[in-house]
Amino acid sequence: QLNNNTNVRFILMTNRTSLSNIDVITLDEKGTIHKNVTLVVENGIITEIGNSENDQFASTAVDCTNKVAMPGLVNSHCHSPMNMVRGWAEDLPFVEWLEAIWIAESGITPDDVYWAAALAAAEMIRSGTVAYNDKYFYMHRVADAVQESGLKAALTWTVFGMGEDTEVGSGLDETIDWIKELDETSKGKIKTYIGPHSPYLCPDDFLRKTVELAHELGKGIHLHVAETKEQVDQSIARYNLSPVQHLDKLGVFDLPDVTIAAHTLHVDDKDIEILVNKNVIVPHCPITYMKLAMPFPSIQKCVDAGVQISLGTDGPGSNADMDMFAVIRQTALIHKYQTVDPAMVSGDTALRMATQAGAKAVGMSDHGMLKVGAPADLILIDMNAPHLRPVHNIVANIVHCVKGSDVCDVMVNGNWLMRNRELKTLDEEKILYETEKRAHKIVDRGKKQLRQYARD
């Protein structure tokens, strides 16, 4: 018969995972790196990092020799279903690219969005992302994919406010109904934002209405800001204010929750002061900017001033993929180059932008460090590869050498989403089949709708 102590030990054992012989990049305040230790997870929480003698009580014991654990990555701004138009509008400047994409996307359906979101989830899990901040249309179907995948997410249904014929799927009132319903059914597991597209497309009265609703619901707003110098010039000509200053005047940065001002590339000193004082989160997506040949300044002034810079892929229609390790590397490289300063974005700075900074955008205030008491949202990287050896500086290897495909295991809340490079929550074969079939139909429908619109 089991005594009380044995009973307790048995109960703990059934929910305990032990990762032994592992190196751990904690990204804590001191930048601690543990070598060849054991990391223990119980009930979704990290309970030990060190030389554990209690592996015999683990229900799952994993030998992690030649592997590195680090916090899972957070994609702080993306349009995940845009993978359906991946490769559709290539080698075009930003404005022409945007017009071409909108033509193709006009043929997308809610079911298409579901399968596209599932494809994106598979891609993100495979490349080490554990949470993402998504802004698109038919977001009720994206929510379905999120819940099935096991990823964490913040979701925003984009609205324009220029008339019913400009909205995709729902206008503002309907998206508010969706927010209320999802908040109730997901029990807070999926964060939601109100989603005006941008100050350069949305009318001022519409933006004011989104601010009012944000206060009523206790929400934040996720929108695009100052993507090009032309947008800034247009705003100054119209309001005598930059986009940041204009949004500040409208109250977009004074909300119950955070404001996500994606891109915000072209700013002056007054803009930077506003962004800092109002705690605005600014997702930076450098691969999109480079691919679309969009000139953008260094983030050095923003970083030095204390702007909260996070990292994102943007949509795979522009970036081409959702590999956050590629974003990490490119962020470090482009800003070293732009400032002619090899110390710019140095050490683990880019890793923190892709974890802790991005976590604030998806409501994961306790994410971004591997420490006792933190959620077990982590990834394992297989270092047994030619491009990852030798290891003089493990952080440098992670920032400048790791590819998304080097991720071998992904855990969220202590649950494996990928184990030994096998997805555990998604039917990858079916997803690949459905998305390949649907993508071509989407583009064909979009072109037909454009021709019909031209005739009308």
N, C-alpha and C positions, 0 to 999 in steps of 0.2 A: 504494500500500500504506500502511496506517495504522501510524504509529510507536507506541511505548508510551504517550507522553503523550496522543496522540489517542485511543487505546483507552480509557484511564482516563477521559478527558473524555467520551467517548461513553457509557460505562457509567453515569457519574454523571447524564448528561443524561436517560437513560431513566427515572429515578426522582426527578426534580426538578420541583417546582411553584413558580412564582414569582408572587406576588400583588403587583402594583405599584400605585403611586399610592393607597396605603391609609393610613388613620389606625389606630393600634394602641393599645388600652387594655391595658397589660401586666398590671395588678394586681400588679406586683412590690412589693418592700419600700418603695420610694420613691413608688409610684403613678405611675410614668413613663408619659407619653403621647407617642407618636411621631406626627408629622404628615407625611402625604404621603411615605411611605417604601415600601420593598420588603421583603416578608416571604417568605423562601425556606424551602421544606420539602423535605427529602431523606430518602427511606426512612422516612417517618413522623415525622421529628424536625425541629424548627425549627433551621435552621443559620445563618440571617442575618436580622437586622432592621436595616435602614438603607438607604443609597443603594448598591444593588448594581449592579455593572457586568457581572454574569455572566448576565443574563437570556437571552443568546443560547444558553446551554447548557441552558435549561429545556425539558423535554419538554412542559410545559404552562405557558403564560404567560397570566395573567388580569389584565386591566385593572380595578382596583377603585376607580375614581374615584367619589366620593360614598358610599363604603362604609367601615364601621368594623369592625375585627376585635377580638374579645375572647375570653377563655377560654370554652369551652362551659359551659353551666349543668349543675349536678348536683342532681337531685331526691333529697333524702336520706331521704325517707320517703313511700311511697305504696303503694296497693293497686291496681295498674294495671288488672286485669280488672274492677274495679267500675264501669268505664264501661258495662257491660251493664245496670246499674241506674241509670244517669244519669237524673235526673228522675223516678224511681219513687216515692221517699218524700220529698215536699216539704213545707216549712212545718211540720215537726215538731220538738219538743224532742229532745235527744240520746238519751235512753233509748228513747223511742217510735220515733225514727228507726232506732236500732240494731235493735230488734225487727222492724221492717218490712223492713229490709234483709236480715236473716238469713232471713226467710221467703222472700223472692225468691231469695236465693242458694242456698237448699237444693235448687234444681232445676238447678244448674249442672253441666256435665260437663267432662271434661278437654279435649275438642275445643272447647267453648265458651271455655274459658280461653285456649286457644291463639289463637283469633281475636280475643278481647278484648285479649290482650297485644299482638297485632300492630297492632290499632287504636290502642292506647295508644302503641306505638312510633312509629307514623306521626305521631300528634299531638305527641309530644315532639320528634321530629326537626324537624317544621315550626315549632316554637316555640323552638328553640335549645337543647334539652337533649341532652347527649352521654352522660350516665351517670345511672343511677338505682338506688335502693335499694328493692326491692320485697318486700312481705310479703303472702302470700296462700296459696292452696291449689293443688294440682296444678301445682306449680312446675316439674316436668319439662317441661311444655308451655310455660310462660313462658320457660324456658331455650331452647327451640327458636326462639321468636320473637326472643329476644335475639341469638342467633347469626346468624339470617337478616338481622336489621336492621343489624348492624354497631355497635350501641350497646354501651357498657360497662355492667356491672350487678353488683349484689350481690343475691342472692336468699335469701329466708327462707320456708320452708314452715311456716305457722302451725299450732300444735297446742295443745290445751286441757288434756289430762290428766285429764279428768273421766269417763272411760269411753269405750269404743270407739264408742258411738253418738253421741258428741259430736264425733268427729274427721271431717274432710272429706278423703276420699281415702286418707289414711294417718295412723297414729299415730306416736309418737315414734320407735320402732325403725325403722319403714319410712322415715321422713324421714332418719334417720341413714344408712341404706343409700343413699338418693338423694344425699345430700351426698358420700359417699365416691365414688360413681360419677361424679357431675358433676365433682368435683375432678380425677378421673383423665382423663375424656374432654375436658374443656375446657382441660386443661393450665394451670390457674390463671387463665384468662382471665375466668372468672366467679367472683366471691367468693361464699361461702356463710356463712350464720349459722344457729344453732339458734334455733327460733322459738316459745317459749312465748308465749301471747297476752298475758298480763298478770298481775300479782299479785292482782287482784281476781277473776279467774276461775280461775286455775290453783292447785291445792292445793300446800301447802308441800313435801310429799314429792316431788311432780312437779318443782317448781322446783329442788329439790336434785339430782334426777337429771339435769336439763338442765345444771346446773353441772358435775357429774361428767363428763358426756359432753363438754362444752366443753373440759375439761382433757385428756381422752383424745385428742381430735381436734385440739387447738390452735386452737379456734374461739372466736368471740365469740357474744353473744346479742343478738337484736333483739326488743324487746317494747314494749308500751304501759305508760306509768306516769303516775299522778296526773293523769288527764284532767279530773276534776271535783273540786270541794270535797267532795262526798259520798263519793267514793272515799277521800279522805284521812281524813275523819271515821270511816268504817267501819274503816279500817286501825288508827287510833288506838284505837277501841273494842275491837278484837279483839286487837291485839298491844301496845298502848301505844306504838306506833311508827308513824311516817308510812310511806307506801309506799316512799319512797327509803331510809329507815333499815331497814325490814324487808328489802328486797332486799339491802342491804349486809350485813346480818346473815347472810343466806343465801348470801353469796359471789357474787352475780350480777355485782358490779362488779370482782371479782378474777379475771379470766380471762386466758388467753394472748393473746387478741385483744380488740378494743374492745367495749364494750357500747353498744348503741344504745337509748336510753331515750326513745322517741318521746313528744312533747308535754311531759311533766313540767312541768305548768303551775303547780301549787300547791305551793310549797316554802317552807321556813323557812330560817333562817341555817345550821342544822346540815345540812340537806339540801344546801344550796349548797356547803358545805365538802366534803361527801362527793363531790359531782359533780365538783368541781375536783380534789380529791386523787386520785380514781380515774380521771381522764381520760375521763369518760363523755361521749358525744356526744348532744346533745339536739336532735333535729329539731323545728323550730317551723313550724306549719301554720296561720297566722292566718285564712286565708279560710274554712277549715272551722269554726273556732271562731266566727267572726262569723255564718256562714250558719246554724249550729245554735244560735245565741244562747247560747253557752257562756261564761259570765263567766271572764275570765282576767286576771291582773295584768300589768303591764309586765315586760319582760325586763331592765329596767335593772340591777337588783341582780345578776342572773346575769351579765350582760355585764361589769359593773364588777368582779365577783369573778373573772372568767376562765373561766366555764363555756363549753364549746365549743358554741355555738349555730349550727346549720345550718338550712337552709330546705327545706321540702317542700310538696307539694301536698296530701298525704293522698290518700284515694281520690276519684276523680271522681264517686262516688255522693254524696259530701258537698260537696266543693269545687265540683263540676260541671265543671271542666276541669283540664288538666294544664299550664297555661301558667305557667312559672316567672317570667316577667317580671311577671305579675299579682301573684304572691306577693312578689316583690321590692318592688314599689311599695306593696302593702298593708302589708308589714312596716314600711316607713319611716313610712307615714302613721299607722297605728294607734298606734305607740309614741310618736310625736311628740304625738299627741292625748292618750294616756293620761297621759303625764308632764307635759303642758302645757309641753313643751320642744322648740322647733323644731330644736334641735341634736341631738336623740336620733336614733340610727341615721343619722348624717350622712355626707356625702361618698360614698365607695365602700364603706361598711361593709356594706350589704345585698348588694352585688355579691360581696363576699368571702364572706359567709355562703352565697351561692348557688353558689359555685365552690370555693374552697379548703377551707372548713369542711366542706362536703358531700362533698368528694373523699375525706376520711378515712373516711367511712362506707362507701365502695365500694372501699377499698383502693388509691386512686390518690394516693399520697403525693406524687408529682411533678407533680400536676395543679393548675391554678388560676392559673398565670402564663404569659404568652407571653414566652418568653425563649429564647435560644440554648441548645440541649440539652434543651429540654422536648418532650414528645410534642405532635404537631400535632393537638390536640383543640380545635378553635376554631370560632367561628361568625362569619359576616359579616352585618352589619345594613345595610340599604339606608336611608341617611339622606335620600334624595331624596323626602321626603314632607312635606306641609304641617304635620303635628303634630310634626315633628322639627326644624323650622327656626323662627327662626335658631338658631345654635349659639354661645351665649356660654360655656357650660360643658358640655362633651361628656358628662361623667359624670352631671351632673344630668339631661340629656336621656335618657340611657340608663335611669336609675333611675325617672324620673317620667313619661316620655313614650312610651318604646318599648312596643309590643305584640308578642306572639309572632309575629304575622303579618308583622312588619317583617324577620324573619330570612329571608335569601334563600339562604344557603349554609351547609352544615354539614359539617365535616371531622372524622373520628376516625382517629387514627393515620395521618394523611396521606391517607386515603381519603374521597372525597366520598360522604356519605350523602344529601345534597340539593345540587343544583346548579341555580342559577337557578330556585329554588322547585319543582324537579321531583325527587321522591323517586327515588333511584337503586338502592335495595336492596329495596324493598317494592312489591308490586302493590296500590296503593291502591284501585283500582276494585273488585278482588275482595274486599279486606278490608271495604270499606264495604258491599258486598252481603251478605257472610256475617254480619257482626255485626248488621245491621238485621234480618235474617231470624231469627237465633238469639235475640236479646234478648227478643223477645216470647214465644218458646217457653219460655225460662228462667223468666220470671215466672209463666207459666201452670202450669208443672210445680211450681214452688214453692208456689203456692196450692193445687194439688191434693194435694200431700204434706201440707200443713198440715191440710186437711180430713180426710184419711185418718188422720192422727195424732190428731185430735180424736175421731174415731169409735172408734179403738182404745182 
